[in-house]
Amino acid sequence: MNTSDLIKKTAKVLAWTGGGVVGTVALYLAAGAALSAIPVAGAEAPPAPGEEFIEAYILSNGVHTDLVVPVRTAQMDWSQLLPYADTPAADQSRQFIGFGWGDKGFYLETPTWAELKLSTGLKAMFWLSTTAMHTTFHHRPAVGEDCVRLNLTPAEYTRLIQFIQASFAPDAAGRPRHLTGHSYGRHDAFYEARRTYNLFYTCNTWANEGLKVAGQKAALWTPFDFGIFWQYR
């Protein structure tokens, strides 16, 4: 094979490869958008006589969705499991806590998108890395475009508690394993988590699954935050 033929063949292979990658990405985005638009209706479960709703929130930073719940209720005191002292500020005036599950490489090595490494992205997409739980103490969130309030019955909140707890990877004593020295700000902390992040189970897929478990409105499947928020527009 002469040089000219080799160049032509190489160019053809690269073109087919590039086309395949672009096609795969386009198919993934199309499937994500289509399945995000299919609602899974939450079960309407009024509280029993004498019961009160638990105030919870869905909160997005524009890319990633957190599930936000009260620090303390009759059912759960999260500060006993995830102490305020694990955060730099140790600010006990904040009475809500947000939970976000995701790829540990993204969380710990990519504080801004400008610092994203190709290797980190590839590991996250293709089942090659571990995961972490990001927790953030909040004052009461303000409802808006990126924040939706939920009213959970005690039974719904119990299921959500169990879902969140099961997402942590505990130590030998059954407690969450704090990843010390890693915080974005003054009020957050990271912990080891279970499961593996990938193209089909992202941080937003985790939050969407939590909403399903709690009997709330959710998307059939979504890798994106907007897939969740569409259901509440």
trRosetta pair geometry for C-beta under 8 A, 3 or more apart (Angstrom, degrees):
i j d omega theta_ij theta_ji phi_ij phi_ji
1 5 4.8 -121 -168 89 89 125
1 6 5.3 111 131 -62 116 86
1 9 7.4 -27 -170 1 144 144
2 5 5.2 93 57 12 72 101
2 6 7.0 -133 102 -7 36 92
3 6 5.6 -57 -148 36 32 114
3 7 6.3 33 155 -21 67 104
4 7 5.9 -53 -150 33 30 110
4 8 6.5 27 153 -16 63 107
5 8 5.7 -56 -149 38 33 112
5 9 6.1 31 155 -19 68 107
6 9 5.8 -56 -145 38 29 109
6 10 6.2 29 156 -19 65 108
7 10 5.8 -56 -147 37 28 111
7 11 6.2 29 155 -20 64 108
8 11 5.8 -55 -147 36 29 112
8 12 6.4 31 153 -21 63 106
9 12 5.6 -53 -150 34 32 113
9 13 6.5 32 153 -18 65 104
10 13 5.8 -54 -149 35 32 109
10 14 6.3 30 154 -16 65 108
11 14 5.7 -56 -147 39 30 111
11 15 6.2 33 153 -23 65 107
12 15 5.6 -54 -148 34 30 113
12 16 6.4 27 155 -16 64 105
13 16 5.9 -56 -150 38 31 108
13 17 6.2 30 153 -19 65 109
14 17 5.6 -55 -143 39 31 112
14 18 6.0 31 157 -19 66 108
15 18 5.8 -53 -144 38 27 110
15 19 6.2 28 156 -19 62 108
16 19 5.7 -56 -146 38 28 112
16 20 6.3 31 154 -22 63 106
17 20 5.7 -55 -151 34 30 112
17 21 6.5 28 153 -18 64 104
18 21 5.8 -54 -149 35 32 110
18 22 6.3 28 155 -15 67 107
19 22 5.8 -55 -145 40 31 109
19 23 6.0 32 156 -20 65 110
20 23 5.7 -56 -145 39 28 112
20 24 6.2 30 156 -21 64 106
21 24 5.8 -55 -148 34 29 110
21 25 6.4 27 155 -16 64 106
22 25 5.9 -56 -149 38 30 110
22 26 6.2 30 153 -19 65 109
23 26 5.6 -55 -145 38 30 111
23 27 6.2 31 156 -19 65 106
24 27 5.7 -54 -147 36 30 111
24 28 6.3 32 153 -20 64 106
25 28 5.7 -54 -149 35 31 113
25 29 6.3 27 155 -16 66 107
26 29 5.9 -56 -146 38 30 108
26 30 6.2 29 155 -19 65 109
27 30 5.7 -56 -144 39 29 111
27 31 6.2 27 158 -17 65 108
28 31 5.9 -57 -146 38 27 108
28 32 6.2 29 155 -21 63 108
28 199 6.7 -66 -142 179 138 124
29 32 5.6 -53 -146 36 29 114
29 33 6.3 26 157 -16 64 106
30 33 5.9 -56 -148 38 29 107
30 34 6.1 25 156 -17 65 111
31 34 5.8 -57 -141 40 30 109
31 35 5.9 15 166 -7 68 112
32 35 6.5 -62 -138 44 21 98
32 36 5.9 28 159 -26 61 114
32 221 7.9 -98 -125 114 54 89
32 222 6.4 83 -166 -143 80 58
32 223 5.1 -61 -126 32 124 102
32 224 5.9 91 164 -10 123 111
32 227 7.0 -101 171 -63 81 136
33 36 5.7 -57 -145 34 25 116
33 37 6.7 23 158 -22 61 107
33 224 7.9 13 -82 21 59 145
33 227 7.8 -144 -119 -85 35 100
34 37 6.1 -63 -159 30 28 109
34 38 7.3 25 148 -22 62 102
35 38 5.7 -48 -154 24 43 113
35 219 6.6 91 134 161 71 109
35 220 4.9 -106 -173 77 84 108
35 221 4.4 -14 145 58 136 89
35 222 6.6 -167 103 -71 91 60
35 227 7.6 9 98 -142 71 135
36 219 4.6 -29 -145 -146 49 151
36 220 7.7 -126 -82 43 16 78
36 221 7.4 -75 -68 89 53 49
36 222 4.0 77 -103 -102 91 109
36 224 6.1 -22 -94 52 150 106
36 226 6.9 50 167 98 149 77
36 227 2.8 -102 -139 -119 113 104
36 228 8.0 -68 -153 -28 99 40
36 230 6.2 101 147 21 96 144
37 219 7.4 30 -10 -134 14 107
37 227 7.6 -90 -44 -132 44 78
37 230 6.3 -80 -108 144 57 160
38 219 6.6 87 66 -164 62 71
38 220 4.0 1 88 -12 113 126
39 217 6.3 -29 -161 -162 110 96
39 218 7.5 130 -158 76 62 35
39 219 6.8 -66 -107 -109 42 44
39 220 7.4 39 66 -37 3 78
39 231 5.3 128 -118 -119 100 99
40 212 6.0 2 105 -106 147 101
40 217 7.1 152 79 -158 61 47
40 218 4.8 -18 58 70 109 84
40 219 6.7 47 6 126 95 9
40 220 5.7 132 -45 -84 101 52
41 217 6.3 -23 -137 -108 39 79
42 211 7.4 -81 -84 164 115 91
42 214 7.9 -17 -134 102 118 73
42 215 5.0 91 -163 151 88 58
42 216 4.2 -24 -99 -154 141 19
42 217 4.5 -79 -14 -46 106 52
42 218 7.2 97 -64 -7 89 79
43 215 4.4 -60 41 -159 95 112
45 153 5.1 -91 109 1 109 146
45 155 6.8 -91 148 65 149 120
45 156 6.3 157 63 -47 137 114
45 215 6.0 17 -1 136 128 157
46 153 7.3 106 146 -83 15 129
47 51 3.6 -144 177 91 113 110
47 52 6.5 59 -155 -83 172 6
47 53 6.2 -125 -45 -63 132 65
47 153 4.9 177 -89 -123 73 96
47 154 7.1 82 -130 1 99 87
48 51 4.7 76 55 -4 73 127
48 153 7.9 92 -5 -161 72 121
51 153 6.6 40 137 -154 140 85
51 154 5.7 -106 -154 -7 126 116
53 151 3.8 -14 -173 -173 149 96
53 152 6.2 124 -166 56 80 37
53 153 6.6 -56 -112 -83 66 44
54 69 7.2 11 151 -152 119 97
54 70 6.6 -118 -168 11 95 117
54 73 5.8 -3 -123 -113 117 158
54 75 7.7 -46 -83 22 146 128
54 151 7.4 139 61 -163 43 48
54 152 4.4 -33 60 68 97 98
54 153 7.5 29 12 127 91 4
54 154 6.8 110 -26 -86 114 49
54 156 7.8 -157 40 77 113 95
54 157 4.4 35 39 -67 153 150
55 70 6.4 80 65 -47 86 107
55 149 6.8 -35 -159 -160 85 105
55 150 7.7 134 -164 76 39 58
55 151 6.8 -20 -99 -106 52 63
55 152 8.0 -139 -43 23 8 85
56 67 7.0 -5 178 -178 116 84
56 68 6.4 157 -168 87 65 59
56 69 4.8 -15 -116 -100 99 73
56 70 7.6 -92 -83 -12 68 73
56 149 7.5 132 79 -163 42 56
56 150 4.4 -27 75 66 93 107
56 151 7.7 172 29 -85 80 17
56 152 5.3 32 5 -11 126 120
56 157 7.2 173 -42 -105 134 100
56 160 7.4 4 -112 115 166 171
57 67 7.7 154 82 -163 53 42
57 68 4.0 -13 61 63 99 114
57 69 7.8 -161 26 -65 69 38
57 96 7.4 25 19 -171 122 145
57 98 7.9 -52 77 -98 105 96
57 141 4.7 122 -172 47 176 140
57 143 7.7 -139 -125 -88 113 74
57 147 5.8 -9 -173 -168 121 91
57 148 6.6 151 -158 78 66 46
57 149 5.6 -36 -99 -104 79 51
57 150 6.6 -173 -84 14 24 85
58 65 6.2 -16 -173 -164 92 110
58 66 7.7 155 -161 80 45 51
58 67 6.6 -24 -105 -106 62 59
58 68 7.4 -166 -76 19 14 89
58 147 7.1 168 83 -149 56 42
58 148 4.5 2 49 53 102 100
58 150 6.8 79 -21 -29 88 113
58 207 7.1 108 -139 171 98 124
58 211 7.3 10 -86 -81 126 125
58 228 6.3 -152 -177 146 145 129
58 229 7.3 -175 118 -85 132 76
58 232 7.3 174 50 -16 140 157
59 65 7.1 139 76 -157 43 58
59 66 4.7 -22 68 62 98 98
59 67 7.8 171 24 -88 83 12
59 68 5.1 48 -7 -20 123 126
59 98 5.9 -61 50 -121 136 134
59 138 8.0 171 -54 -68 171 165
59 141 5.6 -123 -88 -123 125 159
59 146 6.8 53 -161 139 55 85
59 147 5.1 9 -109 -110 74 86
60 63 7.4 159 -176 40 95 27
60 64 6.8 162 -147 80 69 37
60 65 5.0 -31 -91 -96 85 68
60 66 7.5 178 -81 18 35 72
60 146 4.4 -114 64 -163 90 96
60 147 7.4 -147 25 -66 69 53
60 225 4.5 109 -128 -175 133 142
60 228 7.7 164 -65 69 124 123
60 229 6.6 -59 -14 -52 146 130
61 64 5.4 5 38 52 105 86
61 66 7.9 59 -23 -9 92 106
61 146 7.3 96 -83 174 14 144
62 146 6.7 -43 -63 -112 59 143
62 225 7.3 144 145 57 14 154
63 225 6.2 149 164 -7 15 130
64 100 5.9 54 154 -156 117 136
64 102 6.8 -27 -138 -71 129 144
64 203 5.1 -15 -140 110 95 147
64 204 6.9 -138 -137 -59 45 86
64 225 6.4 -107 -61 -63 3 126
65 100 7.2 166 95 -117 40 97
65 203 6.8 161 43 129 71 92
65 204 5.0 85 16 -115 114 77
65 207 4.0 -124 101 50 118 171
65 208 7.7 79 69 -43 153 71
65 225 4.6 157 -49 -119 98 93
65 228 5.6 51 -94 31 161 158
66 98 3.9 27 158 179 139 115
66 99 6.1 147 -162 65 84 35
66 100 4.3 -60 -96 -62 85 99
66 134 7.7 -86 -102 90 112 101
66 136 7.0 -37 -139 34 162 116
66 207 7.0 -123 -109 -102 7 132
67 98 6.9 151 76 -154 35 65
67 99 5.1 -21 61 57 88 96
67 100 7.8 159 17 -73 65 54
67 160 7.2 -151 165 -169 145 121
67 164 7.1 -132 81 -85 134 119
67 207 5.6 175 -42 -135 96 90
67 210 5.3 -76 -57 111 156 154
67 211 7.7 -163 -99 -58 120 77
68 96 5.4 33 175 164 104 119
68 97 6.9 177 -148 90 66 31
68 98 4.2 -29 -92 -94 86 82
68 99 7.6 177 -80 14 39 66
68 138 6.2 -19 -145 32 130 145
68 141 5.8 81 97 -18 165 136
69 73 7.9 -68 162 -15 104 125
69 78 7.5 124 87 -36 107 142
69 96 6.8 172 89 -154 23 80
69 97 6.4 -24 63 62 71 78
69 99 7.6 2 12 -3 101 109
69 157 7.3 129 -141 -144 131 105
69 160 7.1 158 -76 121 144 133
70 73 5.2 100 79 -49 128 97
70 95 6.4 -17 -149 152 79 86
70 96 5.9 -61 -106 -105 39 67
70 97 7.7 33 141 18 16 81
71 77 7.1 24 146 -155 72 58
71 78 5.2 -110 -153 48 57 105
71 79 5.4 37 178 -36 113 102
71 94 7.4 111 -42 113 137 68
71 95 5.2 -117 17 -163 113 47
71 96 6.3 -127 -30 -91 81 14
71 97 5.1 96 -89 -21 75 106
71 137 7.2 23 -79 -129 124 95
72 76 7.6 -150 -136 101 37 54
72 77 4.8 12 -116 -115 85 79
72 78 7.3 -125 -67 21 50 73
72 79 6.8 -30 -62 10 96 110
72 95 7.3 -67 25 -156 89 88
73 76 5.8 28 51 46 92 69
73 77 7.8 -161 37 -70 45 54
73 157 7.2 -28 79 148 164 153
74 154 7.9 -29 69 -121 113 119
75 154 6.4 159 -55 -152 133 90
75 157 6.1 141 49 112 159 117
75 158 6.0 -124 -155 -85 146 78
75 161 6.4 -138 134 -40 121 157
76 157 7.9 -142 11 149 119 109
76 161 5.1 -175 -53 -122 151 137
77 80 4.6 65 100 -5 104 110
77 81 7.8 146 98 -2 63 85
78 81 5.7 -66 -158 46 49 103
78 82 5.4 -18 163 38 87 106
78 97 5.1 -119 96 34 155 156
79 82 6.6 -73 -114 72 29 64
79 83 6.1 60 -176 -119 69 42
79 84 5.9 -4 -139 -30 109 86
79 92 7.6 54 -129 -127 150 91
80 83 7.7 22 -131 -77 13 72
81 165 7.8 -75 -162 -112 166 97
81 175 6.9 -171 -152 -142 71 82
81 176 6.4 79 163 1 93 112
82 86 6.3 -79 -176 29 67 145
82 97 7.0 123 81 -158 136 154
82 135 5.5 -58 -177 125 153 172
82 176 6.3 6 -85 43 86 146
82 189 7.1 177 -171 65 103 132
82 191 7.4 -90 -113 -43 108 143
83 86 5.2 120 71 -16 78 92
84 87 6.2 -59 -174 33 52 105
84 89 8.0 -70 175 92 95 73
84 90 4.7 93 132 -154 95 59
84 91 6.5 -142 -166 53 122 34
84 92 5.1 -78 -57 -79 173 74
84 94 7.9 144 -120 51 113 99
84 137 6.6 34 -120 -62 84 158
85 90 4.9 25 -100 -113 49 116
86 178 5.2 -133 -137 -125 123 137
86 189 4.2 22 130 -99 107 166
87 90 6.0 171 71 -64 80 45
87 91 7.3 -59 93 18 130 79
87 137 6.3 -106 -12 8 165 118
87 183 6.4 115 -143 -119 68 143
87 186 6.8 73 158 152 105 45
87 187 5.3 26 178 -151 149 28
87 188 5.9 106 -121 35 112 13
87 189 5.0 -111 -76 -42 72 101
88 183 5.6 -157 -19 69 108 164
88 185 7.6 -132 39 128 124 43
88 186 4.9 -94 78 -139 109 56
88 187 7.7 -72 51 -48 81 31
89 186 3.8 64 -43 160 114 100
89 187 5.3 -21 32 -77 131 68
91 94 5.3 63 107 -5 104 106
91 137 6.4 177 71 100 93 141
91 186 7.2 56 -15 134 124 106
91 187 6.0 -43 35 -106 121 100
93 139 7.6 -10 124 -88 89 92
94 97 7.9 102 127 -73 105 65
94 137 3.9 105 100 152 138 105
94 138 5.7 149 -170 77 114 13
94 139 5.6 -90 -123 -59 78 54
94 187 6.3 72 -11 -151 168 131
95 139 7.2 42 30 -130 78 46
95 140 7.2 -6 66 -55 101 76
96 137 7.1 133 79 -163 50 54
96 138 4.3 -38 80 70 105 95
96 139 6.9 41 25 146 106 10
96 140 6.1 116 -21 -95 134 43
96 141 6.7 -101 95 -19 164 85
97 135 5.9 -4 -177 -171 106 102
97 136 7.0 156 -157 78 57 41
97 137 5.5 -29 -100 -101 75 59
97 138 7.0 172 -88 17 22 82
98 135 6.7 157 79 -155 56 49
98 136 4.4 -10 53 57 108 94
98 137 7.9 -155 15 -69 78 14
98 138 5.8 61 -23 -19 105 123
99 133 6.4 -26 -158 -169 89 106
99 134 7.6 136 -161 77 39 56
99 135 5.9 -11 -100 -102 62 77
99 164 5.4 -31 -170 -138 177 121
99 167 7.8 109 171 70 130 143
100 133 7.2 144 76 -162 44 56
100 134 4.4 -21 67 63 99 104
100 135 7.8 -176 25 -74 71 34
100 136 7.6 22 4 -1 109 106
100 203 6.1 18 -178 -166 90 119
100 207 7.5 -18 -122 -66 65 114
101 131 6.4 21 -179 169 88 127
101 132 7.7 176 -150 92 53 39
101 133 5.5 -28 -99 -104 68 72
101 134 7.7 -168 -77 20 20 76
101 167 5.5 -86 -89 177 136 139
101 193 5.7 146 -139 -155 93 160
101 195 7.6 34 173 60 136 124
101 203 5.9 178 84 -131 61 70
101 206 4.2 -95 62 141 126 167
101 207 7.6 -176 32 -49 94 71
102 106 5.8 -79 147 73 118 125
102 107 5.5 135 88 -54 111 109
102 131 6.4 -178 103 -152 23 92
102 132 6.6 -22 69 62 68 75
102 134 6.7 -5 27 -3 109 113
102 197 6.2 42 -172 -92 47 140
102 202 7.6 9 -122 178 82 64
102 203 3.9 -6 -89 -84 99 115
102 206 7.6 -132 -66 20 56 144
103 106 4.2 76 77 10 104 109
103 107 6.6 179 89 -10 53 88
103 120 7.9 128 131 175 132 87
103 123 7.6 136 -167 105 131 91
103 124 4.1 -11 -116 -120 167 108
103 129 5.7 60 -160 89 100 127
103 131 5.9 -68 -106 -108 32 72
103 132 7.6 16 126 21 19 84
103 197 3.8 -100 -73 50 87 162
103 203 7.6 -90 -1 -50 73 99
104 107 5.5 -59 -144 42 33 112
104 108 5.7 1 171 3 72 115
104 129 6.1 -144 47 154 91 110
104 130 4.9 6 8 89 136 80
104 131 5.6 -178 -33 -136 86 13
104 132 4.2 102 -100 -22 81 105
104 190 8.0 106 -132 179 82 132
104 193 7.7 -175 -63 33 97 99
105 108 6.7 -66 -128 48 20 89
105 109 5.2 -27 -170 28 62 123
105 110 7.1 49 139 -7 66 107
105 120 4.3 -172 149 -145 124 93
105 123 5.7 75 2 81 162 131
105 124 6.0 -131 60 -59 118 99
105 129 4.9 -53 -14 -165 119 162
106 109 7.2 -53 -93 53 8 82
106 110 5.0 -48 -155 43 49 128
106 116 7.7 3 -124 -116 77 96
106 120 6.4 136 -72 162 56 116
106 124 5.8 50 -38 -87 111 148
106 197 7.7 -94 9 117 124 170
107 110 7.4 39 5 48 8 83
107 132 4.9 -109 51 59 159 130
107 134 5.9 -162 -135 -61 129 118
107 182 7.6 67 135 163 99 133
107 190 6.2 132 149 -119 134 135
108 132 6.9 97 -35 -8 104 160
108 179 7.1 -90 -90 151 128 149
108 182 5.3 -41 -121 -139 96 143
108 190 6.8 107 -78 -173 96 177
109 115 7.4 -150 146 133 64 112
109 117 7.0 -46 137 14 126 115
109 120 5.7 -152 87 -102 131 142
110 113 7.2 38 175 -100 110 31
110 115 5.3 177 -134 92 60 95
110 116 4.9 40 -132 -90 130 66
110 117 7.4 -134 -79 9 105 74
110 120 6.1 158 -45 133 123 161
111 115 6.2 30 45 42 70 145
111 184 6.4 155 -138 -119 98 86
112 115 5.2 89 62 6 76 101
113 116 5.5 -19 -163 -17 50 118
116 120 6.2 -129 -162 70 67 126
116 121 6.2 55 173 -51 111 109
117 120 4.4 94 63 1 89 104
117 121 7.1 -161 92 -4 49 84
118 121 5.8 -59 -151 39 34 110
118 122 6.2 30 156 -17 69 109
119 122 5.9 -55 -143 39 30 109
119 123 6.3 32 158 -19 64 107
120 123 6.0 -56 -149 36 28 110
120 124 6.4 27 155 -18 63 109
120 129 7.8 26 -151 -55 59 161
121 124 5.8 -58 -149 36 30 111
121 125 6.3 23 158 -17 66 110
122 125 5.9 -57 -143 38 30 108
122 126 6.1 -13 172 15 66 116
122 128 7.2 1 123 37 74 141
123 126 6.9 -84 -138 53 19 84
123 128 4.0 -105 -144 83 70 109
123 129 4.1 70 148 -36 115 114
124 128 7.7 -61 -30 51 20 84
124 129 5.9 -32 -78 36 53 130
124 197 5.3 -32 -157 109 80 122
124 198 7.4 176 157 -102 52 34
125 198 6.4 62 -178 -156 30 58
125 199 5.0 40 -159 -59 78 91
126 198 6.7 67 -106 -134 10 96
126 199 7.6 25 -71 -21 49 103
127 196 5.2 51 -141 142 74 140
127 198 4.8 1 -64 -87 74 125
129 196 7.5 137 73 -151 48 88
129 197 6.8 -21 75 49 96 105
130 192 7.6 -30 155 -147 128 86
130 193 7.8 148 161 61 84 75
130 196 7.3 -73 -119 -110 36 74
131 193 4.2 -68 111 78 98 113
131 194 7.1 -19 64 83 122 18
131 195 5.9 -6 21 80 153 73
131 196 6.5 -167 -28 -116 112 28
131 197 5.3 134 -90 -28 107 97
132 179 6.4 -29 -134 -11 128 149
132 190 5.0 0 172 -171 133 107
132 191 6.5 146 -166 72 79 38
132 192 6.4 -62 -114 -113 69 28
132 193 5.2 147 -137 2 11 108
133 167 6.1 115 -85 120 124 106
133 168 5.7 -51 -4 -94 151 76
133 176 7.3 -76 56 -147 135 130
133 190 7.0 149 77 -158 49 56
133 191 4.6 -19 59 63 101 95
133 192 7.5 9 14 85 90 19
133 193 4.4 129 -35 -74 83 113
134 184 8.0 33 -156 -10 126 119
134 188 6.4 5 -178 -177 89 121
134 189 7.8 169 -152 86 51 37
134 190 5.6 -24 -100 -102 65 77
135 188 6.4 167 89 -153 49 71
135 189 5.5 -12 61 60 97 81
135 190 7.7 173 19 -89 74 27
135 191 6.8 29 -6 0 113 111
136 187 5.8 64 -163 113 75 93
136 188 4.2 -23 -99 -97 79 100
137 187 4.6 -112 57 180 89 103
137 188 7.3 -157 14 -78 67 50
138 141 5.8 6 151 -59 147 83
138 187 7.5 115 -71 138 44 142
141 147 5.0 -153 153 -157 124 141
141 149 7.9 -180 81 -81 105 81
142 147 6.3 99 85 69 49 155
143 147 5.3 -141 -125 104 35 100
143 148 6.8 57 -139 -119 91 26
143 149 5.2 -49 -89 -23 121 104
144 147 5.1 47 40 39 72 99
146 229 7.5 -53 -123 -99 47 149
148 229 6.9 174 -28 -123 129 78
148 232 4.6 -4 -118 155 153 166
150 214 7.8 51 160 124 153 140
150 216 5.8 -31 -134 -115 135 141
152 156 4.2 -137 -162 92 92 117
152 157 4.3 113 124 -58 134 89
152 160 6.8 -57 -138 2 158 140
152 214 6.1 -53 -121 -177 122 121
152 216 7.6 -57 -92 -63 91 113
153 156 4.7 95 50 7 76 103
153 157 7.0 -149 88 -4 38 87
154 157 5.8 -59 -144 40 30 109
154 158 6.3 38 155 -27 65 103
155 158 5.6 -48 -150 28 31 115
155 159 6.9 29 153 -16 61 101
156 159 6.0 -57 -158 34 34 109
156 160 6.5 30 148 -16 67 106
156 214 4.7 69 179 -172 92 77
156 215 4.9 -97 -116 40 109 115
156 216 7.4 96 -170 -45 133 86
157 160 5.4 -53 -147 38 39 112
157 161 6.2 47 152 -25 68 100
157 214 7.0 37 -84 -136 33 112
158 161 5.6 -49 -150 31 31 115
158 162 6.6 29 153 -17 63 104
159 162 5.7 -55 -151 36 33 111
159 163 6.4 36 150 -21 66 105
159 213 5.1 -162 146 153 110 89
159 214 5.5 171 85 -96 107 53
159 215 7.3 87 56 -12 148 94
160 163 5.5 -52 -147 35 35 114
160 164 6.3 31 156 -16 67 105
160 210 6.0 65 -136 -177 87 94
160 213 6.2 138 -89 99 55 107
160 214 4.1 19 -64 -82 106 118
161 164 6.0 -59 -149 38 28 107
161 165 6.2 25 157 -17 65 111
162 165 5.8 -55 -142 39 29 111
162 166 6.2 28 159 -20 64 110
162 213 7.9 -136 74 165 93 135
163 166 6.0 -61 -149 36 25 110
163 167 6.8 29 152 -28 60 106
163 209 7.4 -174 -165 121 134 92
163 210 5.2 156 121 -120 144 78
163 213 4.5 117 -66 95 145 166
163 214 7.4 -96 13 -45 143 86
164 167 5.7 -57 -158 24 34 116
164 168 7.7 35 150 -21 62 95
164 210 6.9 49 -65 -124 79 127
165 168 6.3 -51 -166 20 41 109
166 194 7.1 -61 151 38 63 144
167 193 5.6 -15 156 -152 80 102
167 194 5.8 -142 -159 42 37 95
167 195 7.1 -40 -140 9 76 118
167 206 7.1 85 -126 -163 141 124
168 176 4.5 -72 -164 -104 142 96
168 177 7.8 156 178 19 98 70
168 191 5.8 -19 -133 125 103 131
168 192 7.0 81 -169 86 69 66
168 193 6.0 -72 -117 -112 36 60
168 194 6.9 40 91 -9 15 93
169 176 7.8 82 63 -137 46 63
169 177 6.3 -36 92 21 84 117
169 191 7.8 177 44 145 73 87
169 192 4.1 -71 62 126 111 104
169 193 5.6 110 -9 169 95 6
169 194 4.9 142 -70 -59 84 69
170 173 7.5 -117 165 75 108 52
170 174 4.8 4 161 -156 151 32
170 175 5.8 124 -152 55 98 19
170 176 6.1 -66 -105 -79 68 35
170 177 6.8 144 -154 -26 26 86
171 174 7.2 -54 67 11 62 17
171 175 5.5 -14 36 60 103 75
171 176 7.7 34 -7 116 87 10
171 177 5.0 120 -55 -77 92 94
176 191 4.3 -13 171 -159 117 146
176 192 7.2 174 -170 47 71 74
177 191 5.9 129 70 -163 52 80
177 192 4.1 8 66 17 114 118
178 189 6.3 -35 -143 171 99 126
178 190 7.5 107 -163 83 56 53
178 191 5.7 -45 -99 -100 42 81
179 182 4.9 -18 120 36 107 128
179 189 7.6 154 54 173 74 77
179 190 4.1 -37 53 97 120 102
179 191 6.2 -167 -4 -95 87 22
179 192 6.6 127 -53 -48 99 67
182 189 7.7 93 84 -157 74 51
182 190 4.7 -31 97 26 118 132
183 186 7.5 88 144 -84 137 14
183 188 5.2 149 -151 79 89 80
183 189 6.0 -32 -94 -92 100 47
183 190 7.3 -155 -82 -9 53 90
184 188 5.4 8 37 59 91 141
185 188 5.8 72 49 14 82 106
195 201 6.9 -100 166 133 127 142
195 206 7.8 159 80 -97 153 116
196 201 7.5 86 87 74 60 126
197 201 6.6 -141 -138 96 39 83
197 202 6.6 53 -157 -121 92 45
197 203 7.4 1 -123 -49 118 69
198 201 5.4 45 48 42 83 83
198 202 7.7 -106 74 -67 35 61
199 202 7.5 -14 -164 -56 20 98
199 223 7.1 -31 175 -109 52 151
200 205 7.3 77 147 -84 44 166
200 223 7.2 -91 -129 -77 26 116
201 205 4.8 -130 -145 91 47 148
201 206 7.0 74 176 -55 84 78
202 205 4.8 107 45 2 63 102
202 206 7.2 -115 101 -4 40 86
202 223 4.3 81 11 -152 135 81
202 224 7.9 37 72 -55 148 35
203 206 5.7 -51 -157 30 32 114
203 207 6.8 28 149 -14 64 104
204 207 5.5 -48 -146 38 40 110
204 208 6.1 44 152 -21 67 105
204 222 5.8 -69 129 114 116 95
204 223 5.9 97 64 172 113 29
204 224 5.6 -57 81 111 167 7
204 225 5.1 -130 -106 -70 131 53
204 227 6.7 106 149 48 132 109
204 228 6.3 -137 -167 -21 101 119
205 208 5.6 -55 -146 38 31 114
205 209 6.3 35 152 -23 64 104
205 221 7.0 5 -123 -164 100 75
205 222 6.5 -173 -88 80 64 53
205 223 5.7 -14 -46 -101 103 53
206 209 5.7 -54 -151 33 29 112
206 210 6.6 33 150 -21 63 103
207 210 5.5 -50 -153 31 35 115
207 211 6.7 37 150 -19 64 101
207 225 8.0 20 60 -113 146 73
207 228 6.3 -25 107 -83 115 156
208 211 5.7 -51 -154 32 34 112
208 212 6.7 37 148 -19 64 102
208 218 5.0 121 -166 -163 78 114
208 219 5.6 -48 -143 45 135 90
208 221 7.4 119 116 -142 152 33
208 222 5.4 144 -67 47 158 98
208 227 6.9 -19 -85 105 139 111
208 228 5.4 -136 -86 -86 89 102
209 212 5.5 -51 -153 34 37 114
209 213 6.4 39 150 -21 67 103
209 218 7.8 113 -74 -165 18 157
210 213 5.6 -52 -148 34 33 113
210 214 6.3 20 156 -8 66 110
211 214 5.8 -63 -146 46 31 104
211 216 4.2 -84 -168 72 85 111
211 217 6.9 -40 163 77 127 38
211 218 4.1 150 97 -77 119 114
211 228 7.0 142 -8 -141 154 108
212 215 7.7 43 178 -67 30 23
212 216 7.4 -89 -64 54 22 68
212 218 4.8 -78 -61 34 78 158
217 231 4.3 178 141 156 112 124
217 232 6.5 148 82 -69 133 75
218 228 6.8 -29 -138 -125 67 77
218 231 6.2 -93 -108 -31 10 173
219 222 4.1 56 75 -26 150 118
219 227 4.3 -31 -33 161 165 100
219 228 6.2 -98 -8 -81 108 45
219 230 6.9 62 -78 56 111 113
219 231 6.1 -137 -57 -45 68 121
221 227 7.9 -36 114 169 36 152
222 226 7.9 -143 -169 74 138 55
222 227 2.7 -179 -133 104 148 157
222 228 6.2 -156 73 -43 150 68
223 227 7.4 85 42 4 37 146
224 227 4.7 110 68 -10 85 102
224 228 7.9 -152 102 0 58 80
225 228 5.8 -54 -166 32 47 110
225 229 6.4 30 148 -10 77 111
226 229 5.5 -61 -139 46 41 105
226 230 6.1 60 157 -38 70 95
227 230 6.0 -37 -149 15 26 118
227 231 7.9 29 152 -21 51 98
228 231 6.3 -60 -176 21 38 110
228 232 7.7 6 144 1 67 109
229 232 5.8 -67 -157 44 49 103
229 233 6.8 68 147 -48 73 93
230 233 5.8 -41 -153 1 37 118
